[in-house]
Amino acid sequence: MATDDIKKSYEELDNDRISAKSKEDNDSPAINGNNSVEAKRGIDDEFEDDGQCGWGAIKPDCAQKFNNAPGFLFFACLFAITQGMTVNGIIYVVTTTIEKRFDLPSVKSGFISSCYDVAVMVVIVFVTYFGENSHKPRWIGLGALLFAAGSLLFTTPHYLTPFYDFQSTDFKTCDRNSSRTEDCDDDSSSYSKYYAIFVVAQLLHGVGASPLYTLGVTYIDDNVPQKMTAFYLGILNASSLLGPAIGYLLGGVFLSIYTDVRVDTSMLGIDSSSPLWVGAWWLGLLLSSSLSFFVAIPFLGFPKFIPGHKELAKERVSEAHCGSNFQVRAGFGNSLRDFPRAVIQLIKNVPFMFINLSAITEWFLLAGFAVFAPKFVESQFSLSSSWAAILVGLIIIPASIGGAVAGGWFVKHFKLRFRGMIKFCLGALFISFLCIGAFLVNCPDVDFAGVTVAYGNSSIDITNEDANLDSLCNNNCACSTQFNPVCGTDNIMYFSACHAGCATIKSEDDTADETYSDCTCVEAINGSSEAVLGKCTTNCPYQGVFLAFLFLLMFTTILAVVPSQTATLRCVPHSQRSFGLGLQSLLWRAFGSVPGPVIFGAVIDKTCILWEDSCGSQGSCWLYSNRMFSRYSLYIGLAVKVCSLVFLTLALITYKPPPESPPPEKADRQWSTSSSDQITCVNYKESNSTKL
């Protein structure tokens, strides 16, 4: 008897909803017996195109070959590579070059990079809310055009300025007859006015990329079998991670080319190894603009729905958290009025919010490691900054790409539903939690004259004292405060050749290291007191162990990204998937990836034992305490991973799935995605209670 009442309740609720919808939209067709997702699309189909790829009346046969999910995924991956290559690759690489070329302080160059995330945070919620029921490929295509415009705008300061002119002020050796003073002129160069152009260009990048990872994700989910969504998303995420690797590679190549390509570099007297060199920072952005414009064209030609989407929708099984469903009304005015309720409904979706909290903590850590992992490797193992960055890139990039693809494959292969995905994420993050132990590795600090050891006596540890780079051996040398380290024959590192008391340059050519002789601060070995340009190396046997654990840490962390993203799609109503991803993106950027490097950096700064002195003010850090750097990284990593595990556990506990199957007479209907889901879930639970 109870079952008959529930069936009748379903029919009454659906009939009331359909009647109300028909009255609200006078021009909509009658809806009888269709699932709620199909009912909604039935209304939209009046305004839908014919399902063919094309641009207006132009619908060539060759374009129809891409009118499928793999075709859309191909162009989405191309755009993802372009976006990652530009924002997380090329711009990061050329930042220091832009500082030098346009006389920008680090705080301004850092803000240029952050403007991308700022723009995404501002527009992402509105793009996903209003774009959910619109023509998603066109939103992505317009975004690609804006991204192309941003990349092109970023290059314009190169064309608006005269050729780069440099003057060498690099004093390398000790000259006791010279009196040199630091140039502390605070007047800003006129070139700094181009700062606003870089900011606007990055804002356009952020706005243009916003639809890809939200509307693009739900468009894929609409047009592939439900079990294949995670696999497609794994490929898309892997492409986005491949982009930065390509960007770093291309950025390095372009920076080896002189910025003014028409200048004969043989007449300059400097090469790419000189600190005065400015590379062609703008070439990569021209490539990015061209690729973005190219990929915008096919996006603008895709139909609103790929042929066959209706059959896929009928097979869709809803896993939306009970009580979370909310249907936005048609029409811009109605959608605008429904916006607050849509936000509240997502916030009230407890499992969804706990997944968001775990995303915040994980991206907080990932963003911090992305910035400081190369610095950690450089400090611990006494490597050059360029080689440390390459080494970390060779570890992180394959780990990240492999983790993204593997995570999508696991969800597809084992046909994981919401609970299975969250359990999988918990397992992966627990392994990554154990891998944080990699930061127990710490190597001895390099012997640094005046910082970790006293001048002339490597057995005296002065780590806890203030650094004192002056000594009797380099008195009256008038040394510059520019950090240009050398390693003496006594295996002690000195701040510069001048601070080592070196009077002459022994060799300086393209085939030999720059060597200095007659160094009064360097203890003579076999009658020779010399120093070689560069840092001293330390014997630390843990490099291989650390890199192996770093690989596992990144692999297992990224392994959870695609299942977590797919779980987000499943625990919210079908009509709020894009909006849910947009809100999630806003939260993890605002509280994770944006403040993460700042907070992480503030903690790491406490491990610094030698600061740059720039005209009496504190600049960047030249040397870190390896032990403190290791311990602070370990503490942050453990704390964040524990929070992630707690949040995902709470998401699993608080999740209330809809009934396993609808009543027999409604078996072909996606009843759990209708606007009456909340009542449906309540009735289902009450009926079960009655039976028990």
DABELMO-V770685 format. One record per residue. SS is DSSP state (hx for helix, st for strand, lp for the rest). PSI is psi in whole degrees, 0 to 359 (999 if undefined). Layout:
ss=SS psi=PSI
ss=SS psi=PSI
This chain:
ss=lp psi=320
ss=hx psi=323
ss=hx psi=320
ss=hx psi=320
ss=hx psi=320
ss=hx psi=317
ss=hx psi=316
ss=hx psi=322
ss=hx psi=317
ss=hx psi=313
ss=hx psi=317
ss=hx psi=316
ss=hx psi=315
ss=hx psi=320
ss=hx psi=319
ss=hx psi=317
ss=hx psi=318
ss=hx psi=319
ss=hx psi=317
ss=hx psi=319
ss=hx psi=322
ss=hx psi=321
ss=hx psi=323
ss=hx psi=321
ss=lp psi=95
ss=lp psi=332
ss=lp psi=7
ss=lp psi=151
ss=lp psi=162
ss=lp psi=146
ss=lp psi=116
ss=lp psi=124
ss=lp psi=9
ss=lp psi=157
ss=lp psi=163
ss=hx psi=323
ss=hx psi=316
ss=hx psi=327
ss=hx psi=316
ss=hx psi=318
ss=hx psi=332
ss=hx psi=322
ss=hx psi=317
ss=hx psi=334
ss=hx psi=339
ss=hx psi=327
ss=hx psi=4
ss=lp psi=152
ss=lp psi=186
ss=lp psi=9
ss=lp psi=10
ss=lp psi=151
ss=lp psi=138
ss=lp psi=174
ss=st psi=96
ss=lp psi=234
ss=lp psi=352
ss=st psi=109
ss=lp psi=74
ss=lp psi=152
ss=hx psi=326
ss=hx psi=331
ss=hx psi=334
ss=hx psi=343
ss=lp psi=337
ss=lp psi=2
ss=lp psi=63
ss=lp psi=173
ss=hx psi=315
ss=hx psi=324
ss=hx psi=315
ss=hx psi=318
ss=hx psi=322
ss=hx psi=310
ss=hx psi=328
ss=hx psi=319
ss=hx psi=322
ss=hx psi=319
ss=hx psi=321
ss=hx psi=319
ss=hx psi=316
ss=hx psi=315
ss=hx psi=312
ss=hx psi=320
ss=hx psi=322
ss=hx psi=301
ss=hx psi=319
ss=hx psi=5
ss=hx psi=281
ss=hx psi=313
ss=hx psi=322
ss=hx psi=318
ss=hx psi=320
ss=hx psi=1
ss=hx psi=311
ss=hx psi=328
ss=hx psi=319
ss=hx psi=321
ss=hx psi=313
ss=hx psi=318
ss=hx psi=324
ss=hx psi=17
ss=lp psi=52
ss=lp psi=137
ss=lp psi=163
ss=hx psi=326
ss=hx psi=325
ss=hx psi=319
ss=hx psi=325
ss=hx psi=322
ss=hx psi=327
ss=hx psi=314
ss=hx psi=322
ss=hx psi=338
ss=hx psi=331
ss=hx psi=308
ss=hx psi=325
ss=hx psi=314
ss=hx psi=318
ss=hx psi=316
ss=hx psi=324
ss=hx psi=320
ss=hx psi=343
ss=hx psi=319
ss=hx psi=318
ss=hx psi=322
ss=hx psi=315
ss=hx psi=327
ss=hx psi=310
ss=hx psi=342
ss=hx psi=345
ss=lp psi=315
ss=lp psi=10
ss=lp psi=190
ss=lp psi=94
ss=hx psi=315
ss=hx psi=326
ss=hx psi=323
ss=hx psi=316
ss=hx psi=320
ss=hx psi=316
ss=hx psi=323
ss=hx psi=320
ss=hx psi=323
ss=hx psi=318
ss=hx psi=321
ss=hx psi=318
ss=hx psi=319
ss=hx psi=321
ss=hx psi=317
ss=hx psi=319
ss=hx psi=318
ss=hx psi=325
ss=hx psi=332
ss=hx psi=346
ss=hx psi=327
ss=hx psi=334
ss=hx psi=322
ss=hx psi=340
ss=hx psi=354
ss=lp psi=153
ss=lp psi=175
ss=lp psi=147
ss=lp psi=130
ss=lp psi=131
ss=lp psi=156
ss=lp psi=127
ss=lp psi=127
ss=lp psi=27
ss=lp psi=105
ss=lp psi=118
ss=lp psi=325
ss=lp psi=169
ss=lp psi=127
ss=lp psi=102
ss=lp psi=352
ss=lp psi=4
ss=lp psi=149
ss=lp psi=104
ss=lp psi=142
ss=lp psi=152
ss=lp psi=141
ss=lp psi=108
ss=lp psi=36
ss=lp psi=123
ss=lp psi=357
ss=lp psi=129
ss=lp psi=146
ss=lp psi=151
ss=hx psi=341
ss=hx psi=340
ss=hx psi=347
ss=hx psi=341
ss=hx psi=356
ss=hx psi=319
ss=hx psi=326
ss=hx psi=316
ss=hx psi=321
ss=hx psi=311
ss=hx psi=320
ss=hx psi=318
ss=hx psi=325
ss=hx psi=319
ss=hx psi=322
ss=hx psi=315
ss=hx psi=315
ss=hx psi=318
ss=hx psi=327
ss=hx psi=348
ss=lp psi=317
ss=lp psi=339
ss=lp psi=309
ss=lp psi=8
ss=lp psi=291
ss=hx psi=325
ss=hx psi=321
ss=hx psi=314
ss=hx psi=331
ss=hx psi=320
ss=hx psi=315
ss=hx psi=327
ss=hx psi=329
ss=hx psi=14
ss=lp psi=157
ss=lp psi=146
ss=hx psi=324
ss=hx psi=343
ss=hx psi=350
ss=hx psi=311
ss=hx psi=322
ss=hx psi=317
ss=hx psi=317
ss=hx psi=327
ss=hx psi=318
ss=hx psi=318
ss=hx psi=315
ss=hx psi=323
ss=hx psi=322
ss=hx psi=319
ss=hx psi=332
ss=hx psi=335
ss=hx psi=330
ss=hx psi=308
ss=hx psi=323
ss=hx psi=316
ss=hx psi=321
ss=hx psi=318
ss=hx psi=320
ss=hx psi=310
ss=hx psi=321
ss=hx psi=318
ss=hx psi=320
ss=hx psi=314
ss=hx psi=327
ss=hx psi=345
ss=lp psi=351
ss=lp psi=135
ss=st psi=143
ss=lp psi=322
ss=lp psi=95
ss=lp psi=342
ss=lp psi=355
ss=lp psi=140
ss=lp psi=105
ss=hx psi=340
ss=hx psi=343
ss=hx psi=358
ss=lp psi=326
ss=lp psi=4
ss=lp psi=161
ss=lp psi=187
ss=lp psi=345
ss=lp psi=349
ss=lp psi=141
ss=lp psi=347
ss=lp psi=352
ss=lp psi=138
ss=lp psi=118
ss=st psi=176
ss=lp psi=74
ss=lp psi=336
ss=lp psi=343
ss=hx psi=320
ss=hx psi=326
ss=hx psi=328
ss=hx psi=318
ss=hx psi=317
ss=hx psi=317
ss=hx psi=319
ss=hx psi=315
ss=hx psi=319
ss=hx psi=319
ss=hx psi=321
ss=hx psi=316
ss=hx psi=340
ss=hx psi=328
ss=hx psi=308
ss=hx psi=325
ss=hx psi=320
ss=hx psi=344
ss=hx psi=348
ss=lp psi=146
ss=lp psi=169
ss=lp psi=321
ss=lp psi=137
ss=lp psi=141
ss=lp psi=135
ss=lp psi=1
ss=hx psi=331
ss=hx psi=321
ss=hx psi=322
ss=hx psi=323
ss=hx psi=326
ss=hx psi=333
ss=lp psi=355
ss=lp psi=136
ss=lp psi=122
ss=lp psi=138
ss=lp psi=20
ss=lp psi=137
ss=lp psi=132
ss=lp psi=133
ss=lp psi=4
ss=lp psi=357
ss=lp psi=142
ss=lp psi=129
ss=lp psi=118
ss=lp psi=135
ss=lp psi=156
ss=lp psi=156
ss=lp psi=141
ss=hx psi=317
ss=hx psi=314
ss=hx psi=319
ss=hx psi=320
ss=hx psi=319
ss=hx psi=332
ss=hx psi=352
ss=hx psi=310
ss=hx psi=318
ss=hx psi=323
ss=hx psi=319
ss=hx psi=315
ss=hx psi=320
ss=hx psi=321
ss=hx psi=320
ss=hx psi=326
ss=lp psi=349
ss=lp psi=94
ss=hx psi=312
ss=hx psi=320
ss=hx psi=316
ss=hx psi=326
ss=hx psi=325
ss=hx psi=321
ss=hx psi=318
ss=hx psi=321
ss=hx psi=325
ss=hx psi=321
ss=hx psi=311
ss=hx psi=320
ss=hx psi=318
ss=hx psi=332
ss=hx psi=313
ss=hx psi=317
ss=hx psi=317
ss=hx psi=320
ss=hx psi=316
ss=hx psi=324
ss=hx psi=324
ss=hx psi=319
ss=hx psi=350
ss=hx psi=314
ss=hx psi=321
ss=hx psi=322
ss=hx psi=312
ss=hx psi=318
ss=hx psi=316
ss=hx psi=313
ss=hx psi=321
ss=hx psi=13
ss=lp psi=52
ss=lp psi=162
ss=lp psi=155
ss=hx psi=322
ss=hx psi=316
ss=hx psi=324
ss=hx psi=318
ss=hx psi=318
ss=hx psi=317
ss=hx psi=315
ss=hx psi=320
ss=hx psi=319
ss=hx psi=336
ss=hx psi=312
ss=hx psi=319
ss=hx psi=307
ss=hx psi=326
ss=hx psi=319
ss=hx psi=313
ss=hx psi=315
ss=hx psi=320
ss=hx psi=319
ss=hx psi=314
ss=hx psi=317
ss=hx psi=321
ss=hx psi=317
ss=hx psi=322
ss=hx psi=319
ss=hx psi=316
ss=hx psi=318
ss=hx psi=313
ss=hx psi=318
ss=lp psi=4
ss=lp psi=51
ss=lp psi=137
ss=lp psi=191
ss=hx psi=307
ss=hx psi=320
ss=hx psi=321
ss=hx psi=316
ss=hx psi=320
ss=hx psi=321
ss=hx psi=316
ss=hx psi=319
ss=hx psi=317
ss=hx psi=315
ss=hx psi=316
ss=hx psi=333
ss=hx psi=320
ss=hx psi=319
ss=hx psi=327
ss=hx psi=318
ss=hx psi=326
ss=hx psi=344
ss=hx psi=339
ss=hx psi=347
ss=hx psi=331
ss=hx psi=6
ss=hx psi=341
ss=lp psi=128
ss=lp psi=139
ss=lp psi=157
ss=lp psi=146
ss=lp psi=145
ss=lp psi=145
ss=lp psi=114
ss=st psi=117
ss=st psi=125
ss=lp psi=356
ss=lp psi=300
ss=lp psi=340
ss=st psi=157
ss=st psi=157
ss=lp psi=129
ss=lp psi=359
ss=st psi=100
ss=st psi=355
ss=st psi=352
ss=st psi=118
ss=st psi=119
ss=lp psi=30
ss=lp psi=321
ss=lp psi=2
ss=lp psi=166
ss=lp psi=140
ss=lp psi=137
ss=lp psi=101
ss=lp psi=354
ss=lp psi=146
ss=lp psi=169
ss=hx psi=331
ss=hx psi=342
ss=hx psi=23
ss=lp psi=142
ss=lp psi=20
ss=lp psi=345
ss=lp psi=52
ss=lp psi=147
ss=lp psi=156
ss=lp psi=9
ss=lp psi=124
ss=lp psi=116
ss=lp psi=75
ss=lp psi=151
ss=st psi=156
ss=st psi=120
ss=st psi=166
ss=lp psi=345
ss=lp psi=8
ss=lp psi=31
ss=lp psi=137
ss=st psi=141
ss=st psi=151
ss=lp psi=323
ss=lp psi=171
ss=lp psi=326
ss=lp psi=316
ss=lp psi=338
ss=lp psi=358
ss=lp psi=19
ss=st psi=132
ss=st psi=332
ss=st psi=157
ss=st psi=121
ss=st psi=317
ss=st psi=143
ss=lp psi=94
ss=lp psi=181
ss=lp psi=348
ss=lp psi=352
ss=lp psi=153
ss=lp psi=148
ss=lp psi=119
ss=st psi=139
ss=st psi=145
ss=st psi=174
ss=st psi=50
ss=st psi=107
ss=lp psi=338
ss=lp psi=345
ss=lp psi=130
ss=lp psi=129
ss=lp psi=130
ss=st psi=118
ss=lp psi=39
ss=lp psi=7
ss=st psi=129
ss=lp psi=91
ss=lp psi=170
ss=st psi=146
ss=st psi=137
ss=st psi=130
ss=lp psi=169
ss=lp psi=152
ss=lp psi=151
ss=lp psi=154
ss=lp psi=153
ss=lp psi=98
ss=lp psi=115
ss=lp psi=4
ss=lp psi=5
ss=hx psi=314
ss=hx psi=320
ss=hx psi=314
ss=hx psi=314
ss=hx psi=325
ss=hx psi=315
ss=hx psi=326
ss=hx psi=320
ss=hx psi=311
ss=hx psi=321
ss=hx psi=312
ss=hx psi=321
ss=hx psi=311
ss=hx psi=329
ss=hx psi=311
ss=hx psi=334
ss=hx psi=331
ss=hx psi=352
ss=hx psi=308
ss=hx psi=313
ss=hx psi=322
ss=hx psi=318
ss=hx psi=319
ss=hx psi=321
ss=hx psi=325
ss=hx psi=317
ss=hx psi=328
ss=hx psi=331
ss=hx psi=359
ss=lp psi=159
ss=lp psi=152
ss=hx psi=322
ss=hx psi=352
ss=hx psi=18
ss=hx psi=309
ss=hx psi=316
ss=hx psi=321
ss=hx psi=316
ss=hx psi=323
ss=hx psi=315
ss=hx psi=320
ss=hx psi=317
ss=hx psi=319
ss=hx psi=315
ss=hx psi=314
ss=hx psi=338
ss=hx psi=314
ss=hx psi=323
ss=hx psi=359
ss=hx psi=281
ss=hx psi=332
ss=hx psi=306
ss=hx psi=342
ss=hx psi=302
ss=hx psi=328
ss=hx psi=311
ss=hx psi=316
ss=hx psi=315
ss=hx psi=321
ss=hx psi=322
ss=hx psi=316
ss=hx psi=327
ss=hx psi=335
ss=lp psi=347
ss=lp psi=0
ss=st psi=137
ss=st psi=358
ss=st psi=113
ss=st psi=151
ss=st psi=137
ss=st psi=104
ss=st psi=98
ss=lp psi=43
ss=lp psi=354
ss=st psi=156
ss=st psi=128
ss=st psi=227
ss=st psi=170
ss=st psi=131
ss=st psi=329
ss=st psi=135
ss=st psi=154
ss=lp psi=116
ss=hx psi=318
ss=hx psi=314
ss=hx psi=320
ss=hx psi=315
ss=hx psi=314
ss=hx psi=316
ss=hx psi=321
ss=hx psi=320
ss=hx psi=314
ss=hx psi=316
ss=hx psi=313
ss=hx psi=315
ss=hx psi=315
ss=hx psi=316
ss=hx psi=318
ss=hx psi=322
ss=hx psi=317
ss=hx psi=317
ss=hx psi=316
ss=hx psi=321
ss=hx psi=315
ss=hx psi=318
ss=hx psi=324
ss=hx psi=318
ss=hx psi=325
ss=hx psi=320
ss=hx psi=319
ss=hx psi=320
ss=hx psi=350
ss=lp psi=130
ss=lp psi=104
ss=lp psi=156
ss=lp psi=169
ss=lp psi=147
ss=lp psi=325
ss=lp psi=148
ss=lp psi=169
ss=lp psi=155
ss=hx psi=317
ss=hx psi=346
ss=hx psi=22
ss=lp psi=333
ss=lp psi=16
ss=lp psi=142
ss=lp psi=62
ss=hx psi=334
ss=hx psi=356
ss=hx psi=9
ss=lp psi=169
ss=lp psi=350
ss=lp psi=19
ss=hx psi=322
ss=hx psi=316
ss=hx psi=322
ss=hx psi=312
ss=hx psi=321
ss=hx psi=313
ss=hx psi=322
ss=hx psi=315
ss=hx psi=321
ss=hx psi=321
ss=hx psi=322
ss=hx psi=321
ss=hx psi=320
ss=hx psi=318
ss=hx psi=319
ss=lp psi=999
